[in-house]
Amino acid sequence: MRVLVIGSGAREHALLLALARDPGVSALMCAPGNAGIGKIAEQHSVDIASGEAVAALAKKLDADLVVVGPEVPLVLGVADAVRAGGIACFGPSADAARIEGSKAFAKDVMAAAGVKTAHSEIVDSPAKLDEALDRFGPNWVVKDDGLAAGKGVVVTTDRDAARDHAAELLENGHPVLLESFLDGPEVSLFCVVDGETVVPLLPAQDHKRVGDGDTGPNTGGMGAYTPLPWLPEQTVTQIVDDVVKPVAAELVARGSAFSGLLYAGLAIGKDGPAVVEFNCRFGDPETQAVLALLKSPLGELLNAAATGTLDRVAPLEWQDGSAVTVVVAAEHYPATPRTGDVITGADGDGVLHAGTKLVDDQVVSAGGRVLSVVGVGADLDAARADAYSKISAIKLPGSHFRKDIGLAAVEGRIAIP
């Protein structure tokens, strides 16, 4: 099977590394890729937002399967264009990708499916904002109703800060979603979905804020770990049965059947799991940790979903132990990052590239989240040690990373209320 992966981040690097372990995969291609991906896959230029361009490239490369990594091309219908060209594609239709592209659509689906989520309200006019804010608090959750690359959310006890964020979104023409605050630790559960067939992967936990101790602004994600020692196994079964399967069935009932990776972001409160958000693709940085432990052939799994045969796939097998991803970010990230700095020591095992490119045969930084470093070990403590040991060999001027990824779980400081 010849596989073309669309995207340029550490998530795509992780997908390609896992696909490379599948004996059924004969060729790996990526568009556009990055400096690290170029070592394991052919790289090609493409406008990833153009379905026509991606479909044409897949045809030219004689790809058997296209895997779309980022959310923007999926929301824009790239997977539809690839399938229309007669090539199997792992990724939902534009219609189904609205589960991420429109939070209002996702809320409507969850209401119809009877899935527990935060109380919410859409505000589309500045004139309605203050009155709406008064109906929420003392913790305000303010979200961009559309795509925001994981950074359109403000959670605060400061009403003025909530109002400022909402006003800025409205000024830029984006409807605002106000939500009630959900208590409890957050969980990311990725599920491969084919209509009403749901195959869960290992649960993970992302670290969104830029600083140690969950301080500072939200980012696209500064690190993740899997599995979760504090999460009972039956809770994963409960999430699949009470959240993911009902949503998948509701999408089928609406004629918007989901085919691809359905990502449920949840808070595990005293009354059980409640959905924070859905995404229509693999999450970054959780994917890097989750796929590091996957023993089953990834190409076979993704192709089965893409061809409607997911119900025939054998139960997934996982490596024992834990995996941790730590993101190495450029100076000033998540504000405007400094780029163009030479990176050394980034070619070892477990170092996945994101914002990198080759300039005069040197690897240089080209984005905010520059590298994802993955550690694996017999337990979470050992996996953390492995990841941070690898980071010590990397040099990138001005870079920063969190030193506490997975630490609260190691120290037993995470508990379900």
Secondary structure by P-SEA (a helix, b strand, c coil): cbbbbbcccaaaaaaaaaaaacccccbbbbccccccccccbbbbbcccccaaaaaaaaaaacccbbbbccaaaaaacaaaaaaaacccccccccccccccccaaaaaaaaaaaccccccccccccccaaaaaaaacccbbbbbcccccccccccccccaaaaaaaaaaaaaacbbbbbbcccccbbbbbbbbccccbbbbccccccccccccccccccccccccccccccccaaaaaaaaaccaaaaaaaaaaaccccccbbbbbbbbccccbbbccccccccaaaaaaaaaaccccaaaaaaaaaaccccccccccccccbbbbbbbbcccccccccccccccccccccbbbccccccccbbbbcccccbbbbbbcccaaaaaaaaaaaaaaccccbbbbbccccccccccccccc
